[in-house]
Amino acid sequence: MNYSIISYIIGMILEIEAVFMALPAITALIYQETSGVAFLITIALCLVIGLPLTRKKPTRKAFYTKEGFVTVALSWIVLSIIGAIPFVISRSIPNPVDALFETVSGFTTTGASILSNVEALPHCMLIWRSFTHWIGGMGVLVFILSLLPLTGGYHMNLMKAESPGPSVSKLVPKVQQTAKILYSIYTKFLLFIYRHRLKSFNDITLFFQFLFHISRQLF
């Protein structure tokens, strides 16, 4: 088992989640919501854990099927637990189990919710809740694939572990390039709809949830 590459990917997951949380933190600043402090704390936590894990590049880059399954399992666990922390710290969803359920529902694009009145959440929490749908719609590990320094076809082992179906197809010979193409299409589609449809805060939150449905149809 290549533990160095697994820990490196987990570190990247934490760093990328910290970047993702910048959006709700900025939203809290715009709407002057104290709940935004929860995101700053979580971002700091992600960086404190993630940066040491990625500081040293893995010397052995062999990445087989068993590493793929372990990495995907750990990545989703870490991603979901960290993603639930702002809900708990801000007391928007004080129960950790409920907060974890809400976060997992977003990242896995399940769509289920324990909230009876979603609109009662602060704006920054609403953005984060909707943004998890956007992240999960394409798959954060697909994004990681476009950045990983793997060679020799090892990207395919991570792609197989992440994909729900029994087989994985590629748009181009290299899996890394396929991941870049998919996220390029995803981002361009986001920008296109943003320019033509969004006029209010509610439009933005609904848009993130709408886009993950579209991504499932496309990809």
LINVENNOR-V165372 format. One record per helix or strand of 2 or more residues. SS is the DSSP state (H for helix, E for strand). FROM is the first residue (numbers start at 1). TO is the last residue. If there is no record, write none. Layout:
SS;FROM;TO
SS;FROM;TO
//
This chain:
H;3;30
H;36;55
H;65;89
H;96;107
H;118;120
H;123;138
H;140;145
H;155;162
H;175;197
H;201;218
//
